[in-house]
Each structure stands twice: as structure tokens, then as C-alpha cells.
Amino acid sequence: MVTTATDGTGTTHFFEVFKEKRTLGTAMVFAPAAVTQVETVPMIVYYHGHNSKTSIEGYIKSIKQRDFRPAPASKKVLLVEPWGGPMSKFGALGTGDGLATLIDMAMSVAISYGTPSRPCPVKSPLPPSLILSAFSGGGATLNAVVNSSSPVLSRLTEVWAFDCFYSSEGHAWVKWARENGDKTLRVRVTTTEDTGSPRRENKIIRATPLDNVDSADPVELGHEACPGTFIPTWI
């Protein structure tokens, strides 16, 4: 099932993700108004944080900072957000195979239900480039996915991490950056996140300067405001 809505910022589709008649979850794909051919622009996949809602629709509508659609209305990019539930448990969609299926279905939906709609190939085209990102509790999934063997990672160019280090993964990200010199890791953490874990792991990352890592000292922002502050400027 696909639900589509279009306004001045672009077109949003909410859809079920399935493989071989098995439903893996639900997701959203947003094509800004500036996009004329969705298969020709970069795709951002965003793993959301912990919350109290029951759907991706409810999540992005719950507070203004969670809805990134207005900001990139003039940008040529495709935004995909899978639903991971209140505890950011993305299940199959948080695996390499699940990411490949998510990208395939997001592209198929964006082509088939876009304006104007048109037939989509049986195997959807991959985006020309891929950005994987996460906020808060979505960080564990982000780390697992980038370290998977999914073939779609051949399109990966950047990884964006927003206040999302809760699993002592600082050293793991340094290792990933060293082994993937052709890809960029961007990290931002805030002064208001209350556990201190993202700031601690960010210090580990910053202690090993690498040319493909863009990190910074903690910024004075609210926890929820972190992704929306940087995503529009990085697109």
C-alpha cells in the first residue's frame, strides 16, 4: 500500500517495504519539488531516534525538528526514512539486505507514484550516490549497516552521525574511516544530550585526525535540533 501527498515542498510517499511477499516494515520517501527524475539524484537514508509514536508519519509530524522536508525543497536529493518503532529497532530494514530492499522499493515507489507517474523497471535503478545517516538511537543500526556486505554500499559516499553514539563505537568508526578513505564521515554532537556518550565517542574520533572525517566540538543545540541544523547545509 502506498499513500502519496504533494505540496509546495515536494512529493511524499509512505509505503510498505516487502521482499518475496514478506513485509519487512514501512518507510517514507520524499522527492523535493526541484527533483524531476528521482533516479538521477543522490539518496539519503535516515535512521530516526527513539520516540513515542507508532508510525513514520506520526514521527515526522510529532515535533517540527523531525520533519526535514521543507528545508531541501530546492535541493536535488531523495530522502528515505524507514520506520524503526519507538526504540529505533529497524529489524530487517537495519541489515545490509534490508537496506538494499529499502532502496529498491523507495526508488520504485518514487518513480511509479511520482508526477508524472511512469513505469519502473522490474529492478529499480540504484541512486547515483548514497548517504547513510542516523540520529540518537538510530546510531547502532547505522554502524551495523555500513559494516555489512550489502552491494548497494558501492554507491555510498558519505555517512552522517548526529548525537548517535551509544554503543562505544568511537574506535569502530575510526577503523571504518581508515578502511574507507574514499568515503566521508561527518559527525555532530550537542552539549545538551544528557548521557554524555556521544560526546565521549566523538572525542575518540577527533583524537585520530583523518582527511575523510569531518567532526567538531559539541555544538550548543537541543538534541532533537541537531540533524535538522546540519542536513540542509550538507546536501
Secondary structure, 3 states (H helix, E strand, C coil): CEEEEEECCEEEEEEEEEECCEEEEEEEEEEECCCCCHHHCCEEEEECCCCCCCCHHHHHHHCHHHCCCCCCCCCCCEEEEECCCCCCCCHHHHCHHHHHHHHHHHHHHHHHCCCCCCCCCCCCCCCCCEEEEEEHHHHHHHHHHHCCCCHHHHHEEEEEEECCCCCCCHHHHHHHHHHCCCCEEEEECECCCCCCHHHHHHHHHHCCCCCCEECCCCECCCCCHHHHHHHHHHC
